[in-house]
């Protein structure tokens, strides 16, 4: 499981020119799954995203989590996080989970976020999405589980 998260002051997901998810201050979370991933890792990944201290405190230090600031998350499925570009000029996605498995994992990942107090927005699995965001910092962090 790979996650790229960005600290944002705004993020919006569009599908067919319609907004499917929109947040103000919080995290834009791109998540991709490998064929080896299982649901067992999802609670740890959700907890890490919620508790990662990458928001500034009153002294300007990254000392607060998205939960601490009552922020939101926008979760977007992104199989391209498993792109292998070692050979040639076309990425190979053979390490990515098959669509059926990836959808199940994505839906459970979102479900776990929705069981918390945080505002959760999403894109649409396997849809062609346009993401608009304002990255604050910039802060972009890659996680692998």
C-alpha positions in Angstrom: 0.0 0.0 0.0 1.3 3.4 -1.0 0.1 6.8 0.1 1.1 10.2 -1.1 -0.5 12.8 1.1 -0.4 16.6 0.8 -1.2 19.2 3.4 -3.7 21.5 1.7 -5.7 24.6 2.3 -8.1 23.5 -0.4 -8.7 20.4 -2.6 -11.5 19.5 -5.0 -12.2 16.4 -7.0 -14.2 16.7 -10.2 -15.6 13.8 -12.3 -17.4 14.9 -15.5 -17.2 18.5 -14.4 -19.1 17.7 -11.2 -17.6 18.0 -7.7 -17.4 14.6 -6.0 -15.4 15.7 -3.0 -14.2 19.0 -1.7 -12.3 20.1 1.5 -10.7 23.1 3.0 -7.8 22.7 5.4 -6.7 19.1 5.7 -5.1 16.3 3.8 -5.3 15.2 0.2 -4.6 11.5 0.3 -3.7 9.6 -2.9 -3.8 5.8 -2.2 -2.7 2.8 -4.3 -2.7 -0.9 -3.5 -0.5 -3.7 -4.6 -1.6 -7.2 -5.4 0.0 -8.3 -2.0 -2.0 -5.9 0.2 -4.7 -7.0 2.6 -7.2 -5.3 4.8 -4.9 -6.0 7.8 -2.8 -2.9 7.0 -5.6 -0.5 6.6 -6.2 0.5 10.3 -2.5 1.3 10.7 -2.5 3.4 7.6 -5.6 5.4 8.6 -4.2 6.0 12.1 -0.8 7.2 10.6 -2.6 9.6 8.3 -4.8 11.0 11.1 -1.9 11.3 13.6 0.9 12.5 11.4 2.0 15.8 12.9 2.5 18.0 9.8 0.3 21.0 10.6 1.8 24.0 12.3 1.3 24.9 15.9 1.2 28.5 17.3 5.0 28.6 17.0 5.1 27.7 13.4 6.4 24.1 14.1 4.9 21.1 12.4 3.5 19.7 15.7 -0.2 19.1 15.0 -2.1 16.4 13.2 -5.2 16.7 10.9 -7.2 15.5 13.8 -5.7 18.1 16.2 -6.8 20.9 13.8 -10.2 19.4 13.1 -9.2 19.3 9.4 -10.7 17.2 6.6 -9.4 14.5 4.3 -10.0 14.0 0.5 -9.2 10.4 -0.4 -8.4 9.6 -4.0 -7.7 6.1 -5.4 -4.5 6.2 -7.6 -3.1 2.9 -9.0 -0.4 4.9 -10.7 1.4 5.0 -7.4 2.6 1.6 -8.4 4.1 2.6 -11.7 7.3 0.9 -12.5 9.4 3.0 -14.8 12.7 1.0 -14.7 12.6 -0.1 -18.3 11.5 1.7 -21.4 9.4 4.8 -21.6 6.0 3.4 -20.8 5.1 2.7 -17.1 4.3 -0.8 -16.1 1.6 -1.3 -13.5 1.9 -5.0 -12.9 2.5 -4.5 -9.2 -0.8 -2.7 -8.7 -3.7 -4.7 -7.3 -6.3 -5.9 -9.8 -9.3 -3.5 -10.0 -11.7 -5.7 -8.0 -9.3 -6.1 -5.1 -8.2 -2.5 -5.2 -11.8 -1.3 -5.0 -12.5 -3.4 -2.0 -9.4 -2.1 -0.2 -10.1 1.5 -1.2 -13.7 1.2 0.1 -12.6 -0.3 3.4 -9.9 2.4 3.7 -12.5 5.1 3.3 -14.9 3.3 5.6 -12.3 3.3 8.4 -11.8 7.1 8.0 -15.6 7.6 8.1 -15.7 5.8 11.5 -13.6 8.7 13.0 -14.7 12.2 13.8 -13.0 13.7 10.7 -14.8 15.0 7.6 -14.1 12.6 4.8 -14.6 13.3 1.1 -13.7 11.1 -1.9 -13.3 10.8 -5.5 -14.9 7.9 -7.5 -12.9 4.7 -7.8 -11.6 4.1 -11.4 -13.1 7.3 -12.7 -11.2 9.9 -14.7 -10.8 12.6 -12.1 -9.5 16.1 -12.1 -7.9 17.2 -8.8 -7.5 20.9 -8.0 -5.5 21.7 -4.9 -3.5 24.3 -3.0 -0.6 22.6 -1.3 0.4 24.4 1.9 4.2 24.5 2.6 4.5 22.7 0.3 4.2 19.5 2.3 4.0 16.2 0.5 4.8 12.9 2.2 5.0 9.4 0.8 4.1 6.5 3.0 4.4 2.8 2.3 2.9 0.0 4.3 
